[in-house]
Every structure is written in structure tokens, then in C-alpha cells.
Amino acid sequence: MAGLLVIGIAALQIGGEPATPAANSEWQLPAAPILPPPFYPTPLYPTPSSGSPATSGVSGPVRTRSEVPREPARHARVTASPTRRPTSPPPATPALRAGATIGLELAGAPGYRVRHRDFRGRADRIGPESTALSRADSRLIVRRGLADPECVSFEAANYPGWFLRHRNFEIRLDRAERSRLFAEDATFCPRGGSRAGVVALRSHNYPDRFLTESRSLLRLTPATTGTATQFVVRSPL
């Protein structure tokens, strides 16, 4: 035992003081949060059969072989197309198209847009002069409905993998989960409003409830298409 003690003391004397890390070593820097990569849930609606390209909530609809336009046969007779009258240019309002980044403005309160703040869905006055954070919070990416491809889901542009969903009938911004409940809660079905270019958003799993705004907060309330809060799809700020 005494021999082991002597050997240990000798080892300490030979090694000297423990080496201190350099001033710029990594262990002295403040720890930064490590965020996991964004999770994009797989839609719950049926996917194409084997052999067809797979669809996801991010991509657009996949054409089947029968839907792909074919070139006319070379021997087909070419007929002159009728003269078309010039049409008016398409409206500037963007559509709820999968993959598009949009803003949702209250039809009854121009200048007020849907945004998330403190992970709650709300409607605030936001314009070009607003802060960069407010404008970023109001940008939504339209995705094909997680529970129904005929409907839509809204992903936060500045929080990839986070979607607007209802919880306890309140609209919140939550990270996507691998569950049917989340997919249902995050799916909204557009319904035509009282005038062109205006839509109402019906809950997919609560068909009698629509997305409504009250005192700047968004929630689901029992309503009809005519009485629900109506929105205008705008270009992002």
C-alpha cells in the first residue's frame, strides 16, 4: 500500500500541474441550443399504389399516366383555333396553392393579418412598416392538408415544421407530431366567402366550427360560412 502511494505521488510530480485549456477552447463558450431538424409529417390520406411516385404534404398533386397530356398524332388533322377575345389580367391576389408563401388578411379589417406570437394564433395590424419579426410571423406556407388533400395546412415560414392547429378550440403554433389527432387539428378546408377572393376556413375534424377572430385571438367557434371570419389571401410582407 505504501508503495502504491509513493508511485502516485511520483506520477503527480512528474506530470506537474494539469494543463489548462486554451482561452478560446470550445468548452468555455456559452452553450447554444441544439435544434432538431424540422419534421414534416406524412399526410394521412391514401398514397399512390406501388410503382407510382410517392406524394407528400409538401409536393403538389401527382399525375397518373392517364392524366399526362399526350402529343397529337402526326397524321392528325390540324384545325384553326377560334379567335379569342383578350381577357382581363388575373387578379393580384394569390391562391391557396400548395407550396405558396402567403399572408392572410381579415376581410373585414384591412391591414390586420394572421400571425403567431408567443405560439398563439392571432390577428394584428401588420404592414410594410412593421418590424421584421412581425412580418416574418405573418408569413405562412400553404401545405396540402395533412388529413385531407382537398384541404390545406399552414406552416410557419420562420418556424419550419411548426403548423397552426387548434387545441381546446384555440389556434396555436405547435411542432408537427406523428399522430392522426395533430393532422386533423392542423387541417382547414377553405369555403367561399360572401364575395370573390374571400375565403372562410372550416375545421376538418369539427365541420360545424370555423376559424374566427375575436379580440385579436383566433379560435374555432360554431358558425356558418356567411357568419365566420373571412380572409383575403395576400402576398407575404
N, C-alpha and C positions, 0 to 999 in steps of 0.2 A: 504493500500500500504506500509506504514511504517512497519507494522507487517511482511509482506512477506519479506521485505528487511532484517529485523533482523533475521528471520528464516534462510534465505540463508547464511548470514554471519556466523551464528552459525554452520550451516552444514559444511561450509568450515573449520572453526576452529576445529571441531571435526574430520573431515576426515584427516586433515593435508595435507602434500604435496602429489601430485599424485604419485602412485607407479611407479617406472621406471622399464622397462623390464630387465630381466637378460641379461648379456653380450652376452650369446650365444642364445638369442631368435631368432626365425625364421625371424621376420620382419627386423632384421638388416643384414641378409645375402644378398649377391648380388642375384638379381633375375635371374634365369636360364630360357632360352626359353622353353616353353612347346610345344612339337611337337605332332601333332595329329597322331593317329595310321595310318599306311600305308593303302592306299585304292587300292584294286585290282579290276579293272573294270570287269564287266561280259562281256564275248565275245558276239558279235552281231550275230554270226552265230546261226542257229537253235539249240535248245537244245532237248534232247530226250523227247519222249512223257511221259505223266504221268505214274507213276509206274516204270520208269527206273531211275537209279541213275543219278543225275544231274552232268553235266560237268562244268568245269571252265577253265579259261585261265591258271591255274597252273597245273591241273592234266592232265594225258595222255588220249588217246582215250579210250572210254568205249566200251567194247564188248557187243554186243547184245546176246540174248540167242542162236541164231542160229550160232554165231561165236565162242561160247565157245567149245573147243575141248572135245569130248566125249571119254570115255574109250571104247576100243573094247569089244564086247560081249565075254563072257567067252567061248562060244562054237565056236568062230571064229577060223578059221584055221591060225596058225602062220607060216609064211613063213620066210625063212632065208633072211636077208638083204644082198644086194650085197656088195662085198668088196670095200671099198672106199679108194681112194688114199689119202695120207696125204696132207693136204692143207697148204698153207703158213699162218703164223700168221696174224691176222688182222692188218691193219695199225694203227700206234700210234695216228694218227690224230683223235680227237673226232668228232662226227657228230653233226649237228644242231638238237639235240634231246630235246624235251620239258623238262624243269627242270634241264638241264645240265648247269654248270657254265663253261664258255669258254673264250677264247681270240680270237680276230680277227686280223690277221696279214696281212699286204699288201703283196700280192703275188709278186709284182714287187719290193718290198723294204723290204727284210727280216730284222727283228728286229724292224720294225715300227708297232705299234698296235693301234687299235681304242681305244679311251678313251674319257672321258668327262673332261673338265676343264673350270671352270667359266661357267658351264652349256651350253657349246658349244661342239658339236661332232668334234673330230679332230683325227689325227694320229701322234703319237710321237714315238721316239725311246725309248723303254721300255724293260728292261731285268731284270734278277735276281739281278743285282747290283743297280737297280733304287731305288728310295725312296719308302717307304711303301705306301705313298699316291698315287704316280704314278701307282704302281702295283695294288692298290685297285681300282683306277679309270678305269683300263683296264679290270676289271672282269665284264662280262655280263652274266646274267641268261637268257637262252632261254625260251621263253614262246610261247604257241600256239598263232597264230596270233589273235589279238583282233578283227579283222574284218573278218578273214578267217582262219579256222583251218588248211588249207593246206599250210599256210604261217607261218611266225614267227614274234614275237615281242621281243625286247631286253630290259630287266630291269637291272638297275644298281645294282650290288651286294652290294655296300656300301650306296645306297640310296633306300631302299625298297619302292616300289610304284611309282618310277620315271622311265620313259621309254624314250628311244631315239625316236624322232619323227621329221618330217620335218615341218618347219614353214617358209613361204616365201622361200621355197626350200632350207633352211638352216637346217642342222641337229642340234637339240638341245636336252637337257635333261629337260623334264618337268614332273611335277606331273600328274599322271593319272587323267583324267576327265571322268565324266559320259556323254559322248557325242559321237555321231557317227563320228564326224569330228576327234576327237582325236584318236579313234580306227582305222580309216582309215589311218591317218597320221603316226601312230606308227606300221603299218603292212608292212612287206617287204617279198617279195617272192623270195626264192633262185632260181637261174638259173645256170646250169652247165657252168663252165668256159672253158678255152681253153685246160686244162689238168685235169687229175684226182685229186680229193681232193681240187679243187679250185671252188669257187662259186662267182657269181655276185648277187647283191641284187637289185631287181626291186621294185619300189614303187607300192603299191596295188592300190591306187586311181589315180596314174599317170603312167599308164602302159608303156608310152614311155620314162620314166625317171628312171635312175639307181643311186644308191649310188656311188658317186665318190669323190676322194680326190684331192684337188688342193691347193698347198702351205700349207699343213698340215691341212686344214679345210675340213670338209665333207659337201656335199650338194647334191641335186638332179639335174642332168643335162640330157638332151636328149641324149640317146646313145643306142647302141645295146649291146647284151650280149658280143660280141667279143671286143668291144671298151670300155666298162665300167670298172671301177676299180674292180679288182678281189681280193678276200680274201681267206686266208687259215685259217681254224678253228684249233686253237691251244689249248693246255691245259692252264688253268689260271696260272698266275705267283703269 
